[in-house]
């Protein structure tokens, strides 16, 4: 599919100023030149042009917000200097699978102050020396072909999302809080029941004590009546 037609399909009725990501992989360029891409795509942050037969970037429009540019598997060999002017905010650039044989072709990329990661076809015969030269030419980059100068692998793009596994930990904490709350409620409930039981026993004791007092009162009354009868009988005997 021609690039211009592909761009129209990718828009899907949107305005170019509303597009943040544009994927044009494997579409056909016009004589190795960009076709249909204009400065109207001012909000574009990701542009992928892999395997399009691209030979030149001369018609690349100015894309001030572009952060990621995929140019792998094309026929680029030079003319990369325009990127510093056209895409000043570029952070990641993929040039692997092109015809860049001389490192002088990438020298102009040192003006891309925000560039952190670069993918480039390696010199397999002298890989270590080649890497050192690239880092010397582009001191601003942190990662070359996915590794830093100490051969430490670059973090995945998803690492930031995982930083928060966090959700699972939060869920566990919530479950622990719920379990702790249930235990506390259970303890409170048991304490309440025990307290009620003690109160009931005390109430029962008071009730028993009242019964005992009533019985003692009855006994005293009986003894009083008996003493009264005995006294009356003694009076009768005296008479």
RAQUISUL-V205237 format. One record per residue. N is the residue number from 1. RES is the residue in one letter. PHI is phi in whole degrees, -180 to 180 (NA if undefined). D_CENTER is the distance of its C-alpha to the mean C-alpha in whole Angstrom. Layout:
[[N,RES,PHI,D_CENTER] [N,RES,PHI,D_CENTER]]
//
This chain:
[[1,X,NA,38] [2,X,-67,39] [3,X,-60,36] [4,X,-61,37] [5,X,-68,37] [6,X,-63,34] [7,X,-62,32] [8,X,-61,34] [9,X,-67,33] [10,X,-65,29] [11,X,-65,30] [12,X,56,30] [13,X,91,32] [14,X,-80,30] [15,X,-82,31] [16,X,-54,30] [17,X,-69,29] [18,X,-98,26] [19,X,-89,25] [20,X,-105,22] [21,X,-132,22] [22,X,-136,25] [23,X,-110,26] [24,X,-122,29] [25,X,-58,29] [26,X,67,33] [27,X,-84,35] [28,X,-96,38] [29,X,-85,39] [30,X,-90,42] [31,X,58,44] [32,X,78,41] [33,X,-114,40] [34,X,-67,37] [35,X,-143,38] [36,X,96,37] [37,X,-99,34] [38,X,-129,35] [39,X,-71,34] [40,X,-66,33] [41,X,-83,29] [42,X,-70,29] [43,X,-96,25] [44,X,-63,24] [45,X,-115,21] [46,X,-130,21] [47,X,-134,25] [48,X,-119,26] [49,X,-129,29] [50,X,-71,30] [51,X,55,33] [52,X,-114,35] [53,X,74,38] [54,X,-67,37] [55,X,-112,40] [56,X,-145,39] [57,X,-108,37] [58,X,-63,40] [59,X,-100,39] [60,X,-69,35] [61,X,-75,34] [62,X,-76,33] [63,X,-125,29] [64,X,-64,28] [65,X,-105,24] [66,X,-66,24] [67,X,-111,21] [68,X,-130,21] [69,X,-129,25] [70,X,-103,26] [71,X,-128,30] [72,X,-71,30] [73,X,59,33] [74,X,-123,35] [75,X,-120,39] [76,X,-75,38] [77,X,-133,40] [78,X,-162,40] [79,X,74,39] [80,X,-81,36] [81,X,-60,37] [82,X,-65,36] [83,X,-64,32] [84,X,-66,33] [85,X,-92,34] [86,X,-80,33] [87,X,-132,29] [88,X,-65,29] [89,X,-97,25] [90,X,-61,24] [91,X,-109,22] [92,X,-126,22] [93,X,-136,25] [94,X,-112,26] [95,X,-117,30] [96,X,-65,31] [97,X,77,34] [98,X,-107,36] [99,X,-103,39] [100,X,-85,38] [101,X,-100,41] [102,X,-112,41] [103,X,-66,39] [104,X,-63,41] [105,X,-69,39] [106,X,-101,36] [107,X,-58,37] [108,X,-67,37] [109,X,-72,33] [110,X,-66,33] [111,X,-78,33] [112,X,-81,30] [113,X,-62,28] [114,X,-90,25] [115,X,-64,25] [116,X,-114,23] [117,X,-135,23] [118,X,-133,26] [119,X,-110,27] [120,X,-149,31] [121,X,-62,33] [122,X,-85,34] [123,X,-90,38] [124,X,-66,38] [125,X,-73,42] [126,X,-142,40] [127,X,-61,37] [128,X,-65,36] [129,X,-65,39] [130,X,-62,37] [131,X,-63,34] [132,X,-60,35] [133,X,-66,37] [134,X,-64,34] [135,X,-65,32] [136,X,-71,35] [137,X,-70,36] [138,X,-125,32] [139,X,-64,31] [140,X,-79,28] [141,X,-78,26] [142,X,-100,24] [143,X,-132,24] [144,X,-122,26] [145,X,53,26] [146,X,88,23] [147,X,-138,24] [148,X,-85,25] [149,X,-65,28] [150,X,-96,28] [151,X,66,27] [152,X,-87,23] [153,X,-71,21] [154,X,-68,19] [155,X,-67,15] [156,X,-70,13] [157,X,-64,12] [158,X,-84,9] [159,X,-61,9] [160,X,-64,6] [161,X,-70,4] [162,X,-84,5] [163,X,-55,5] [164,X,-93,4] [165,X,-46,7] [166,X,-76,7] [167,X,-64,8] [168,X,-65,11] [169,X,-63,12] [170,X,-62,12] [171,X,-64,14] [172,X,-63,16] [173,X,-62,17] [174,X,-63,18] [175,X,-65,20] [176,X,-62,21] [177,X,-62,22] [178,X,-66,24] [179,X,-63,26] [180,X,-64,27] [181,X,-63,28] [182,X,-65,30] [183,X,-64,32] [184,X,-62,32] [185,X,-63,34] [186,X,-65,36] [187,X,-64,37] [188,X,-60,38] [189,X,-63,40] [190,X,-65,42] [191,X,-61,43] [192,X,-64,44] [193,X,-65,46] [194,X,-63,47] [195,X,-63,48] [196,X,-62,50] [197,X,-64,52] [198,X,-64,53] [199,X,-63,54] [200,X,-63,56] [201,X,-63,58] [202,X,-64,59] [203,X,-63,60] [204,X,-62,62] [205,X,-65,63] [206,X,-63,64] [207,X,-66,66] [208,X,-67,68] [209,X,-60,69] [210,X,-64,70] [211,X,-64,72] [212,X,-63,74] [213,X,-64,75] [214,X,-65,76] [215,X,-64,78] [216,X,-62,80] [217,X,-64,81] [218,X,-64,83] [219,X,-63,84] [220,X,-62,85] [221,X,-65,87] [222,X,-65,89] [223,X,-66,90] [224,X,-64,91] [225,X,-64,93] [226,X,-65,95] [227,X,-63,96] [228,X,-64,97] [229,X,-66,99] [230,X,-63,101] [231,X,-65,102] [232,X,-67,104] [233,X,-64,105] [234,X,-65,106] [235,X,-65,108] [236,X,-62,110] [237,X,-64,111] [238,X,-65,113] [239,X,-68,114]]
//
